[in-house]
């Protein structure tokens, strides 16, 4: 952190405390005047509950109704983000999240505040860690952030589980059936949600089971299976339990336990068949076991297997403040499709070309997250102190599971991250600033690479990651529902360390000498405004994000495997949201996002930023529009559109890229009966449009897939 910024934050905090006494009368008067215009929305993703108009940054909250509507259309876990969050890119419609970014960078995904991402070996599979019927709402904090430690390069996406909302016991049974009206395209899902609340005790239990057939494009052709794994031709199970009790004076304390077990597994009934880009014939899927090079039966199935256990203690009256502590254990196993490619071979095990294997990323996280928030600190009204410390140990490796070989050696990452944040409400103005100290290290033992990488002996070692990360911001609630903000923030993450470690092919190298393993530090500057003027809500922000040593992925043309590229990155973008409640029962909303990222020519990290980043990292411009009409008290209809614009970049260079835009329409119709339950009809791709995902329009690796054609789903819910 530079000296000027550090001095500025220190001056802000000292000035805020020193001037408090003189500002109190103006503060109280201005606060009373502003309160009439405020529509308070509370978010918790900033580590303490806070109104969005007191946070200097762009926040998106995906409300429960929007989550339920998205689930009615599709079970894809990230589709709701693509429809609702301006900076979130196009959904891959698969189990993997390759190319899915938030403002051009990989976000940190949390489930009830617990990290689901594995940044030191990101397999792009951490978007599917629970069933969406468990999720109540989603909070998205845009832009690099150090508030949760490593991983929040693009921002924070916090999935928040359901909680009991009223006394008594409520049971909800949910069934869903969908089809593309092809014999093997049917999908079904069944689940139960039990919520109980009595006196100080409450609990919620969710169990769901699902089965999905193969998917078809609008031309009636089966869609190929992703090289990382698809949600098509899969089955899933999910169990979630959360129980807690309040105690102490005025129920000021709480102890809570939660457990989650989620598994999504391919059924292995189909194999991928290559298409032809020259003729426009997309990759497809054919019945039969998965096949490798030369049509070899490779069998095996891939899966996501996530478990999480959390114990939470909260005390709202500890030394005049509110204290929260989470102790958690999160285990993740992500197995990828079988393959008999060149990098899987070893003549000591089987003749070259005959060895079949599946890679699997295994991560075990243990951690503690603490926070203590004290309002009116130093007896100054409006001055809030927020401090805490996080500790985590993440042990991650990637192995070739069928032969039990090490592909990426075990990486033992541990860190301690203390942080301090101050915010000060001075009438209609909120000043905020803080610092987080990130102090971590990765230990890697000596290891030997695979046969394909020449069995190179690599000397292990320890890499230290230390940095002070600052943030500084201001919010001005001008009045009349209008507010504006400006902020500076720093983020910290680690590159996808496993990729360079497994790609070493020369002896004599050591872990400590690899440049690609250096940390990535981001600087983000942002200005924006929000206006809540009666029936109209508008919001817009402009941001700039840069890192002197960023990270992006490309594909090795020989191995067809990923290569990590380290070079400076600069991203600039605009996010816009709008909503108009034309009538009490009629609402229009829209989202627009534009972003452009630049980096240097590969192999020239010190060169100019002359390469525009493509769809692997940066989504094309996006426009979403929605009409929500509750035409009678018991029924509503929602029509939405999603448009991705065409883009031509890097013309005349090896990184040249051309993508065509497309527009899709989705429809949901809901009807609630008094005694027979509720019915929801969801139609994805209402016009049955034939299109290619933007990511599929570039020649990456086994990614030439047309998008899903029209899919119709009927959901029935009965509460008792």
N, C-alpha and C positions, 0 to 999 in steps of 0.2 A: 504494500500500500504506500502511495507516495506521501511525502511529508506534508504537503499542502492540504491534502484531503484529511489526513489524520488531525492536523491542527484545526481544520474547519469543523470537524465533528466535535472535537474537544471544546472549541469555543461555543458551539451551539448548545452543548449540554450545560456548560457553566453559565452562559448568558440566560438560559431558560430558568435555571434555579434562582439566579441572582435577581432577575426582574419580576419574579412571580408576585411579590407582595404589592408592587406598584400596579400590576396588571389586573388585580382581582376584580375591582369594580367593573372595568370595561369587559372583562372576561364574562362575568355573570350576565351583564346586560346583553351582550352580543349573543351569548348562548341561548338566552330566552327568546331573542328575536329569531334566531336560526331554527329553533326547534319546530316552529310551525311548518317549515318547508321540508323537513327531513322525512324521508321514507327509509326507515332503518332496515338494512339487510345485514345480518351478522354472519361472519365467516370465522372459522377456527383454524384454517390452514396456515395462519401466520404464527401459530403456537400459542395464541391467546385469543379468546373471543373478542372481535372488534368489528365495529360498523364499517362497511365498505367506504363510506365517505370520510373516513379518518385514516385510510390506508393510501399512501402516495404511490399508486400503481394501478394497472389494469387488472381487475378481478372479474372472473366469470363464474357464476353459480348456476349449475344445471339443476333446476328444481325437480322435485319428485315427479310432477306431472310430465315433464319432458323426458325423464328417465323411463317412466312407464310407457310413454308413447313410442319411444325408440325401441323398447323391448318388444312391443306389439308388432313392429315392422321386421326387426331382425334381432337375433341374439348376439351379433358381433359386438364384442365388448367395447370397441373403440368407435363404433359408428355414431353413437350419441355425441361424442366429442367433435367428430367431423361435421355434424349438423349444427352444433350449438356454439362452438368456440371458434372465434375468428381465426386465430393463429394456428389452429390444429389442422394438419394436412389431411389429404385424402386417405380414407380407410382402405387397407389392403384387401379386405374381404377374406382374410386368411387368419391362421393362428399366429403367424409372425407379424411383426410391426416394422419390417424393413421399409424405410422411406417415410414412416410416420413420425413426424417431428412436431414440436411446438415452437413456432417462430424460428424454424430452421435448425433447431438443436434438439437433442434427445431430452425429454422431460424426466423428472423423477416421479414415479408412480408410488402412491401410498395407499394403504388400506387401513382406515381408521388411524392414520398417522404413522403406520409402520411401513418401512421401505419394502417394496416388492422388486425394485430394480437391482440388477447385478452389474454395475458399471465396469468393474474390473474384467469381466468377461460377459459382455452384453451379447446374448444370443438372439435379441429382438423377439423374445417370446414372453415378455413379462406383462403384456397387455391382457392376458387371460389367466387370472389368478383367483377369481371367484365368479359365481353366477350373478348376473345383473339383477335378478329378482331379490338378491340380498341387499342391494344398494338403494339407499334412500335418496341421496343427492351427491353431486360431485362439485367440489370447489377447485377452481383453476386459478393459480397465481402465475401470471405471465412474466416471462423474462428470467434471466439468471438470478439465482438466489442462493445464499449460503445458510439460510435459516435452518435447513434440515441436514447440512453437511454435504457430502459428495453426491453427485448425480443430477443436481437440478440445473443442468446446462440451459435448457429451454424454459424451465419453470417447474412448478409443482402441481401435480394432479392428485388430489386427495379424494378417494372414494369413501364415502361415509355410510356405514351400515345402518339398517333400520333399527328403530327403538320404539318401545311401547309409548303410545301417546295419550291413552286414557285408562282409567281404572277398570279392573276386571280382566277377564280372559277373552281374547278374540282369536279365532281360528280362521284362516283364509286358505282355501283350496284353489289352486290355479292349474288349469290345463290349457295346453296350446297345441294346435295342429296346423301344419302348413304344407303347401305343395306348390310345385310348378307344373303340376298335372302331367308329369311323366312318371312311369311306374316306379322308378327308383329314386325319385326326388322328394318323397314325403319326409316330413320331420314332425316330431312330437316332443312334448315336454309336460311333465307333471310335477307339482310341488305343493308343499304345505308350509304355511307361516303361522306360528303360534306366538302370540304376544300376551304377556301377563304383567299386570301392575297392581300392587296392593300395598297400601301404607308406604313403607320405605323401600320395599323390595320390588324389583322389576326384572323381567327376563324376556328374551326373544329367541326362538328357535326356527331355523329355516332348513328345509331339506328339498332338493330338487334333483330330478333325473331327466336326461334328455337323449334323444337319438336323432341324428341328421343323415339324410340321404345325400346322394351326389347332387351337384348343382348344374344348371343349364344356362347357356346364354340365350339371348332373344331369338337366335336362329335355330334353337332346338338342339344345339350341340353341347355335349358335356364339357364342362370347364376343367382344364388340367389341374393336377394336384401340385401345390407349391413344394419347392425343394426343401423348405423349412418345415412344412406341415400345413394342412388345411383344416378349417372347421367343417368342411363338407366330409361326408362319409366318416362320421365320428360319433362317439357317445360320451356323455358327461355325467358326473355326479357331484353334488355339493352338499356339505353339511356345515351349518354355522350355529353357534350357541354363544349368547352373551347374557350374563346375569350379574346383577349388582345390588347392593343395598346401601342406603344412606344411614348415617348414625351420628351421634354426638349432638351437641347443643344446636337446636334449630336445623338438624340434619345437615350440618355444615361439612361433614366428612362423608366420603364414599369409597367403597372398595368394590372393584369390578373385575370379572374374569371373562375372557372371550376365547373361543377356539374356532378355527376355520379349517376345513379339509376339502380341497377341490381337486378333481382330476378330469382332464379332457384327453381322450384317447382315440386315435385313429382306429377304424375297424379293418383297414387293410383289404378292402374288397375291390380296389381299382388300382391301376397303374398309369403313370403319366406317359403320354405319347406326344412326341415333338410335332409342332406344326411347321408352317412355312411362312416366314415374314414376307418373302418376295411375292407370294400370291395372296397374302392376307388371311391364310388359313391358321387359326389360332391353335395353341397347344390344347390337347384334349385328354380325356381319361377313358380308359377301356376296362371292362370287367376283368378280373383276374388278379393274382398276387402282384405286389410291387416288383418292378423289374429294374435291374442295373444295366451296366454297360454290356452291349451285345445280347440283350434280352435275357440275361441271367436272372433266375428267380431269387430275389434277395429276402423275401418274407419279412417278418418283423413288423412291429407297429410303433409309431412314435406317440409321445404323450407330453402333457404338462401335469406335474404333480406338485401342488403347493399346500403346505401346512403352516399354520400360524397360531401361536398361543401368547396371550397378553394378560398381564395382571396390572391393573391401574389403581392407584391411590390418589385421592383428591382431598384437599383440606382448604376450605374457603376462608378460614380465619386463622391462618398461621402467621404470627408476627405482623398482623395487620394486612396480610395479603393472601393471595390464592396460590396454593402449591399443588402441582400435579407431577406424578412420576409414573412412567410406564416401564415395566420390565418385560421383554419379549424374546421369543424364540421363533424364528421363521426359517423353515427348510424348503428348498425348492429343487426339483429335478426336472430337467427339460431334455427329453430324448428326441433326436432328429431321425429322419427317414434313413433306412438302410442304403448302403452304397458299396459298389465294388470298384470305385474309381481308383486312380493311380495313387492318391495319397493314403489310401487304406491298406495298400499291399505290403506284405512282408514275406519273403521266400522262406523264412524260418518257420512260418506257420502254415502256409499253403502256396501252391504254385501261383506265380504272378497272374493276375486277372481273375483268380477264383476266390479270393478272400473277400467276404462280405462283412461289413461292420456298421455299427450305428454309433454316432457320437452322442454324448450326454453331458450336459452341464449340470453340476451339482453344487449347490450353494447352501451353506449353513450360517445363519446370522444369529448372534446373541447380542442383546444390547439393552441399554437403559437410557431413557429420555426424561429429563427433568425440566421443570420451569417454575418460576415463582414470580408472580405479578403483584406489584404493590401500587395501588392508586394513591394520588395525593401524597406522594413521597416528600419527605422533608416538610410536611404540613402545607404543601403548596397545592392548591386546588388545580386540577387539570394536568399535573405532572405525574406521569406514570413510569415506573421502573419495571423492566422485564429482564430477568436474568435466569440462567440455567446452564446446565452442562449435559452433554450427550457422550455416551461411551458405546462403542460398537466393535464387535469382532466378526469379520466376514471371511469364512474359509471357502474358497471357490476353486474348482478344478474342472477340466473337461477331459473325459476319458473316452476311449473307443470301447464301448460297453460290452460287446459280445466277446471280445478277446481280452478284456480287462487290461488294456494298454493305456498308458498316460499319453495324452495328446497335448494338453496344456497342464503343466505341473501344478500341484496344489499351491495356491497363493493365499497367504495368511495376512489379511489386512486388519489392522486395529487402529483405532483413533480415539482421541478425547477432544471434544469441541466445546469449550466454554464460550458463552456469548452474553452480551449486555446490550440492551436496547432502551432508549428513553424516548418518550413522546410527550409533547406538551401542547395542550389545547389552550390557545390564547384567543378567546372569542371565536370568530369564524375561521381562525387559522390553526392548523395542526402542524407542528414541527416534529420531525422524527429523525433519529440517527442511532447508529449502533455499530458494534464491532463483534465479529466472531473470530476466534482463534482456532484454526484447523491444524491439528497436530497428529499426524498419522504416519504409519509405516507399513510396508509390505515386505514380508519375508518369503523367499523362494529358496528351497533346497536345491542342491546340485541335481541335475536330471539329464537324460539323454533323449534327443528327439527321435522321431520315427524313422523307419527305413527310407521312406521317400525323402526325408530331410537329411539323409546321409548319416543317420545315427550320431549326430553331433553331440559331443559332451559339452554341456553348458555349466559354467560355475554359478552357483546360486549366490544369494546375497540379500542385503536389506536396502530398500530404497525409502528414504524419508521424505514426507510431504508436509511442509509447514508453510503456513501463510496466515496473514491477518487480512480479513475480508470486511469491507466497510459498506455501509449504506447510509444514505442521506436523502431526505425528502421533505416536501412541504405540500399541504393541501389547503386550499382556500375555498371555503363555502361562501360564495359571493352573495347568495340570496336568491329568492325566487326559484329555488330548486336547482340553481346552477352552481357547479363547483369545478375547480381546475386543480391540477397537480403537476409536480415536477419531481423527478427522482434520479438518483445515481445509485447503482448497486453493483456489487461484485459477486461473482459466483465461482465455484470451485468444483472441479470434477476430475476424474482420472480417465485416461484413454482406455480403449478396449484392449487392455494389456495382454490378454490371452492370445490375441492374433500374432503380434510380433514374437512372443515367446515360442509359439508352436512352429513358426516359420523359419527359425534359425537353422541354417544348413551348413555352417562352417564351424569347425572346432576352435576352441580357444577363446570363445566369447563368454562374457560374464553378464549377469543380469544388471549389475550396477552400471555397466558401460553402454547401455542401449538408450539412445536419444528418444526413441519412440515412447518410452515409459514415463517421460516427464509429465507433470500435472498440467491441466488446462485451466487457466484463470481467465474469466470473462469480465469485461466492463460493459455495463448497460446504462444508457441514458435514455430518459423517457419523459415526454410531456403529454398531457391529455386533458380532457374535460368530460364532465357528465352533466346532463340536464334532465331533471325530472319535473316537467311542466304540466301537471295535471294528467291528461290522458296520453301525453307524449313523453317518451324517454329516448334520449340520444346519448351516445358515448363515442369518443374517438381518442386514439393515442398514436403518437409517432415515436418510434424507438430506433436507437442505434446500438448495436452490440458488436464488440470486437474482442479478439483474442490474438495475442502475438504468436501463439503456437496452438492452433486448433487441431481438429481431427476430422477426417472424412474417410469413407470407404470406397474402394474400387475392387475390381475382380481380376485376378491373375488369369491371363488367357490360356495358360497351360493347365493349371490345377482347377480352374473355375472356382477357386476359393477366394475369400476376402483378403485384401491387403489394406493395412492401415496407413493412411497418408497424414503426415504432420506438416502443417503450413499455416501461416496467418490466415485468419478469416474475419471478414467484416460483413455485417448484415444490417440492412436498413428496411424498415417496414411501417405499415399503417394498418391498424385494426379499427373497425367501425361497427357499432351496433345501433339499432333503432327499433322502437316499438310504438305503435299507435293503437290505443284502445278506443276505437271509433264509437262503440256502444258498450254497454255493460256486458253483452254477450258476444262481442265481435272484436277480435284482436289481430292486428297485422304486425309482423316483426321481420327484421332483415339483418343480415350479417355480411360484412365485406372485409376481405383481408388481402393485402398486397405486401410482398416481401421480396427482397433481392439480396442474394449473398454473393460475395466475391472472395476469391482466393488466388494463390499464385499458380504458375505453371508447375505441374508435377516435376519434382527433381530440382526446383529452383525456389526454395523457401524464402530466399532473400530478395526475390524479384518483385515486380509490381503486381498489384492485385488486378490482374487482367483476365481472369477466368471466372465467368458467371457460374455459380453452383447450380447443378441440375436437380432433377426430381428425386434422386437418392437422398438429397439433403433438404431441398427447398421445394415446397409445393407450388404449383401455379396459382395465380390469383383465383380467389373463390368468392362466390356470391350465393348466399342462402336466403330464401324468403319463405314465410309461413303465414297462412291464414287459419285462424282458430275461431270457429263459430259454434256456440252452444245454442242451437236453434230452438230447443225446448229445455226445460230444467233437467230432464233425465238423459239428454242425448247431446252429443257434440260431433263435429266433423272437423278434421284438421288436414289441410292440403299444404304440402311443402315442396319446395324445389331446391335442388343443389346444382350449382353451375361451376365448372372449372374451365378457365379460359385457356385458349391456345397460347403457345409460347415458342419463340425461336431464339436460341442463344448460341454464342460461341461459333458463329458461322465462319467456315474456313479453317477451323482448328480441329485437332483430334477430339476435343470435348464438345463438338457440335451436337446440338440436340434440338429436335423439333417435336412438339406435342400438340395434338389437336384437342380442342375443348369439347365439352359435352354438357348437357343438362338432363337431369333426372327428376321425376316427380314421385312423391310418396303420398299415400292416403291412409288416414285412420278414421274409423267411425266407432264411437263408443255409445253404448246404451245401458243404462242402469235401471234395473227393475226393483221394486220395493221388496219382493220376497224371493225371487228366483235367481238373484245374483246379477252380475254385470257381464256384458258381451262386448268384445272389441274385435273389429275387423281391421287388419293391417295389410296394405298392398305396397310392396316395394317395387320400384321401377314401374309405375302405373302405366306408362305408355309402351312398355315392353321394348324399350329402345336397345338397339345393338350398339355397343360402344366398347372401347378399350380403356382400362384405367390408365392414368397418366404414367404411372410407373411401368406399366406393361408396354408402353410405346417406345421405350428405349431398350436396346439390346443388352440386357444385364446377364442373367443366368437363369434359364428355365422360368422365364417370367412373362411369356407371350400369351396372356390370358385375356379373353373377353370378360366383361363384367357380367354380373348376374342379370338374367332376364326377369320378367315379372314373377314375383313370389307372393302368394296369398296366404295369410295366416288368420286363424280364428282363435281368440283367447277367451276362455270362460273363467270367471272368478266368483266364488261363493264364500260369503263371510257368515260366520255364526258364533 
